[in-house]
Amino acid sequence: MQILRRMLEEGPDGFEGGMSAKKYMTITGASKATATRDLQDLAEKGILVRAGAGRSTHYQIDL
């Protein structure tokens, strides 16, 4: 997945505030529903760690 590659290349501080659905949408061109679903799926697989809730939900790579 290109988004994970980009996050890994940038390192833990590369995405200030983590990866949000809005940032994901901007980078990939995905819809809000797809961005949210993809990020939740990666969190369920243990690749990303979810922080915050609602509009302030963001994700970090689980290094």
C-alpha positions as CSV (number, residue, x, y, z in Angstrom):
1,M,0.0,0.0,0.0
2,Q,1.5,3.3,-1.1
3,I,0.3,5.2,1.9
4,L,2.2,2.9,4.4
5,R,5.4,3.2,2.3
6,R,5.1,7.0,2.4
7,M,4.5,7.0,6.1
8,L,7.5,4.7,6.7
9,E,9.7,6.9,4.4
10,E,8.8,10.0,6.4
11,G,9.4,8.3,9.7
12,P,7.5,8.7,13.0
13,D,7.6,12.5,12.8
14,G,6.9,12.7,9.1
15,F,3.2,13.2,9.3
16,E,2.6,15.9,12.0
17,G,-0.4,14.9,14.0
18,G,-0.4,11.4,12.4
19,M,-2.4,10.2,9.4
20,S,-6.0,11.4,9.4
21,A,-8.8,10.5,7.0
22,K,-8.5,13.9,5.5
23,K,-4.7,13.6,4.8
24,Y,-5.3,10.1,3.4
25,M,-8.0,11.5,1.1
26,T,-5.6,14.2,-0.2
27,I,-2.8,11.8,-0.8
28,T,-4.7,9.0,-2.4
29,G,-7.8,10.7,-3.9
30,A,-10.0,8.2,-2.0
31,S,-13.5,9.1,-0.7
32,K,-14.0,9.8,3.0
33,A,-15.7,6.4,3.4
34,T,-12.8,4.6,1.7
35,A,-10.2,6.5,3.7
36,T,-11.9,5.8,7.0
37,R,-12.4,2.1,6.1
38,D,-8.8,1.7,5.0
39,L,-7.3,3.3,8.1
40,Q,-9.6,1.3,10.4
41,D,-8.6,-1.9,8.6
42,L,-4.9,-1.1,9.1
43,A,-5.5,-0.4,12.7
44,E,-7.3,-3.7,13.2
45,K,-4.4,-5.5,11.6
46,G,-2.0,-3.9,14.1
47,I,-0.2,-1.8,11.5
48,L,-1.5,1.6,12.7
49,V,-2.4,2.7,16.2
50,R,-5.5,4.8,16.5
51,A,-5.6,7.9,18.7
52,G,-8.3,10.5,19.3
53,A,-11.9,10.2,18.5
54,G,-14.4,11.6,16.1
55,R,-13.1,14.4,13.9
56,S,-9.7,14.4,15.7
57,T,-9.1,10.7,15.0
58,H,-5.6,10.1,13.6
59,Y,-3.3,7.1,13.2
60,Q,0.4,6.4,13.7
61,I,2.5,3.5,12.4
62,D,2.9,1.0,15.2
63,L,6.7,0.7,15.2
